[in-house]
Amino acid sequence: MSETTGGARMRIGELAEATGASVRSLRYYEKQGLLVSERSSSGQRLYEPEAVETVRWIRMMLSAGLPSRAIAKLKRCRHRDEVTAEQKAVLEAERARIASQVENLTAVRDRLDSMLRFVDGEPEPRGEAVPEAAHG
């Protein structure tokens, strides 16, 4: 790791390696205001050690389908007394969206389970119809 007067900092390649994110993604996160770097005297990006957790959080939020503009609003939620009404609304809306996705995925999983039971010749549980897709 690179040493500067502010403590141990990482260059962009080191942060990419530590997080599994591509260098291109890290540059994009910066452009979107999701990640902050300082510049060395030679112009290289330098990241504080906390950037590793920040990038992991960003990637988790992106993988859940949150747009970068929502993530940018939420990243400022560090303390309860700092959360704005807008941020709370974003949190609630994204939670509701994800809950709906979980319900849909659960329904699909249950249908696939039913189809597998049908294909395996297992008796159908009471009240469960034979899956339509298994007929044709």
N, C-alpha and C positions, 0 to 999 in steps of 0.2 A: 504494500500500500504506500501511497505517496505521503510524505510527511510535509506539513506546512506549519506555519506558526499557530494555526487554529487547532491542531491535533491531527490524528490520522484521517486522511481523506482518500477517497477512491477516484480513480480516473473512470471514464465512461466504460471502458472495456472491463474493468474490474467489477463495476456495478452490474454490468450485463452478465458476467460470469456468476456473480454471487446470487443473482435473482432468476436467471434463466430467460430474462428479457433480451431481446435483440438491441443492439446499439441504435438501430433505426427507431425502435419503439421508445427507447429512453429519450431520444431527441423529440419524438412526437409528444410524449408526456410533458416535456418542458415547454414546447410550443403551445400546448393546451393549458398551461398554467398548473399542471398537476404535480410537477416536480421542479425543484429549484437546485441550481448549481452555481458555483462561483467559478471564476476563470483564473487560471494560473497566469503568471507573467508571460508565458508563451502561448496563452490562449486556450489551453486545454481545460475541459470541463472537470471540475472537482466536486465531489459529493461528500456530504457528511455521512458518518456511519448509519445514522437513522434513515438514510435514503433506501437502504435495503428493505426495511419494513414498509416504508411508504410505497415502494414499487410493488411489493407483494400484495399490499392492500389494493392498489390501483388495479393490478391484474385480476384479483379476486372479484372486484366490483365489475370490471369489464366482462369477465367470463359469465357473470350473472346477468349481463345484458344492460347494465347501466350505461347511459351515454356519458361521454367525457364531460359534457357541460354539467350533468348532475353530480358527477364525482368531484368536479372542481368546487361546486357549492358545498358538498359534504366534507371535503377535506379540512375545512376550517372548523369543524365541530370538535374541538379539543376538550372543552369544559362545558358542563351543563349550562352555566350562566351565559355562555357565549353563543348558544344556539338561537338563531333567529326564527321567526315564524315561517319564513320562506324555506329555510333548511328543514324545519320540522315537517312542512308540507311535502317536500321532496322525499324525506325519509318515509313518510306514511304512504305516498303514492308508489314508491318503488317497492315497499314491503307488500302492498296490496297486489301489485303486478306480479311479483315473485310468488306470492301465495296462490294466485290464480294459475300460474305455470305449474306449481307443485300439484295442485288439484288435477290439472289436465294430464300431467305426466303420470300421476297415480292411477287415473282412469285408464290410460293406455296400458300401463303395466298390468293392471287387473285384467284387462281384456286379453292381453298376451298370455297371462297365467291361465285364463280360462281356455284359450285356444290350445295351449300346451297340454292341459289336462285332457281335452277332447282328443288331440292327436295321440296321446299316450293311452287312450282307452280307459281313463279313470272315470268313475261315476261322477256325475254332476252334483254339486252341492244343491240342497233344496233351494228353490227359488231362483236358480241361475239358469238362464237359457243357454242353449248350445250357440256358440259364437257364429254369427252370420258368415264370417270369412271362412269358417271351417267347412261350410256347405259347398262352396264353389270354388 
